[in-house]
């Protein structure tokens, strides 16, 4: 959960709104399942995906979207090289 904001910001930066929505859905599922009313957290594990249908569905959506996200990021970097590289 410590990196969610950065991950979501990254998707916003690269303009991948669909992946941003997937991250938000996944975050909401994890918070709903693991955050207690008193603010404490239950331990989360990658194995939770195998036992929770909602998490599994969201992760499957993520896996289908990921190749498009990578391509979109690659295209953005190629079209905006001056933002990422200093060529001398």
C-alpha positions as a Markdown table, in Angstrom:
| # | Residue | x | y | z |
|---|---|---|---|---|
| 1 | Unk | 0.0 | 0.0 | 0.0 |
| 2 | Unk | 3.0 | 2.3 | 0.4 |
| 3 | Unk | 3.5 | 2.7 | -3.3 |
| 4 | Unk | -0.1 | 3.0 | -4.5 |
| 5 | Unk | -0.1 | 6.8 | -4.8 |
| 6 | Unk | 3.1 | 6.7 | -6.9 |
| 7 | Unk | 1.8 | 3.9 | -9.1 |
| 8 | Unk | -1.4 | 5.8 | -9.7 |
| 9 | Unk | 0.5 | 9.0 | -10.4 |
| 10 | Unk | 2.6 | 7.2 | -12.9 |
| 11 | Unk | -0.4 | 5.9 | -14.8 |
| 12 | Unk | -1.8 | 9.5 | -14.8 |
| 13 | Unk | 1.5 | 10.8 | -16.0 |
| 14 | Unk | 1.7 | 8.3 | -18.9 |
| 15 | Unk | -2.0 | 8.8 | -19.7 |
| 16 | Unk | -3.1 | 5.2 | -19.0 |
| 17 | Unk | -6.4 | 5.9 | -17.4 |
| 18 | Unk | -7.6 | 2.3 | -17.8 |
| 19 | Unk | -4.7 | 1.0 | -15.8 |
| 20 | Unk | -5.2 | 3.8 | -13.3 |
| 21 | Unk | -8.8 | 2.6 | -12.8 |
| 22 | Unk | -7.5 | -1.0 | -12.4 |
| 23 | Unk | -5.1 | 0.2 | -9.7 |
| 24 | Unk | -7.9 | 2.0 | -7.9 |
| 25 | Unk | -10.2 | -1.0 | -8.0 |
| 26 | Unk | -7.4 | -3.2 | -6.7 |
| 27 | Unk | -6.6 | -0.8 | -3.9 |
| 28 | Unk | -10.2 | -0.6 | -2.9 |
| 29 | Unk | -10.5 | -4.3 | -2.7 |
| 30 | Unk | -7.4 | -4.6 | -0.6 |
| 31 | Unk | -8.5 | -1.9 | 1.8 |
| 32 | Unk | -11.9 | -3.4 | 2.1 |
| 33 | Unk | -10.5 | -6.8 | 2.8 |
| 34 | Unk | -7.5 | -5.9 | 5.0 |
| 35 | Unk | -8.1 | -2.6 | 6.8 |
| 36 | Unk | -9.8 | -3.0 | 10.1 |
| 37 | Unk | -12.3 | -0.3 | 11.5 |
| 38 | Unk | -9.7 | 0.7 | 14.1 |
| 39 | Unk | -7.2 | 1.6 | 11.3 |
| 40 | Unk | -4.9 | -1.4 | 11.7 |
| 41 | Unk | -4.2 | -3.7 | 8.8 |
| 42 | Unk | -4.4 | -7.4 | 8.4 |
| 43 | Unk | -1.5 | -9.0 | 6.7 |
| 44 | Unk | -2.0 | -9.2 | 2.9 |
| 45 | Unk | -0.3 | -11.8 | 0.7 |
| 46 | Unk | -0.1 | -12.5 | -3.0 |
| 47 | Unk | -1.7 | -15.9 | -2.1 |
| 48 | Unk | -4.9 | -13.9 | -1.3 |
| 49 | Unk | -5.5 | -13.7 | -5.0 |
| 50 | Unk | -6.1 | -17.5 | -5.1 |
| 51 | Unk | -8.7 | -17.4 | -2.4 |
| 52 | Unk | -10.6 | -14.2 | -3.3 |
| 53 | Unk | -12.6 | -14.1 | -6.5 |
| 54 | Unk | -12.8 | -10.3 | -6.7 |
| 55 | Unk | -9.0 | -10.0 | -6.3 |
| 56 | Unk | -8.5 | -12.7 | -8.9 |
| 57 | Unk | -10.8 | -11.0 | -11.4 |
| 58 | Unk | -9.1 | -7.7 | -10.9 |
| 59 | Unk | -5.6 | -9.3 | -11.3 |
| 60 | Unk | -6.8 | -11.0 | -14.5 |
| 61 | Unk | -7.9 | -7.6 | -15.8 |
| 62 | Unk | -4.5 | -6.2 | -14.8 |
| 63 | Unk | -2.7 | -9.0 | -16.6 |
| 64 | Unk | -4.7 | -8.4 | -19.8 |
| 65 | Unk | -4.0 | -4.7 | -19.7 |
| 66 | Unk | -0.3 | -4.7 | -18.7 |
| 67 | Unk | 1.1 | -5.3 | -22.3 |
| 68 | Unk | -0.9 | -2.3 | -23.6 |
| 69 | Unk | 0.3 | -0.2 | -20.6 |
| 70 | Unk | 3.9 | -1.1 | -21.4 |
| 71 | Unk | 3.5 | -0.2 | -25.0 |
| 72 | Unk | 1.8 | 3.1 | -24.1 |
| 73 | Unk | 4.7 | 4.0 | -21.7 |
| 74 | Unk | 7.2 | 3.0 | -24.4 |
| 75 | Unk | 5.5 | 5.2 | -27.0 |
| 76 | Unk | 5.3 | 8.1 | -24.6 |
| 77 | Unk | 9.0 | 7.9 | -23.8 |
| 78 | Unk | 9.9 | 7.5 | -27.5 |
| 79 | Unk | 7.8 | 10.6 | -28.3 |
| 80 | Unk | 9.2 | 12.6 | -25.4 |
| 81 | Unk | 12.8 | 11.6 | -25.3 |
| 82 | Unk | 13.9 | 15.0 | -24.1 |
| 83 | Unk | 12.0 | 14.5 | -20.9 |
| 84 | Unk | 14.0 | 11.3 | -20.1 |
| 85 | Unk | 17.4 | 11.4 | -21.8 |
| 86 | Unk | 20.1 | 13.9 | -22.1 |
| 87 | Unk | 22.1 | 13.3 | -25.2 |
| 88 | Unk | 25.4 | 15.0 | -25.6 |
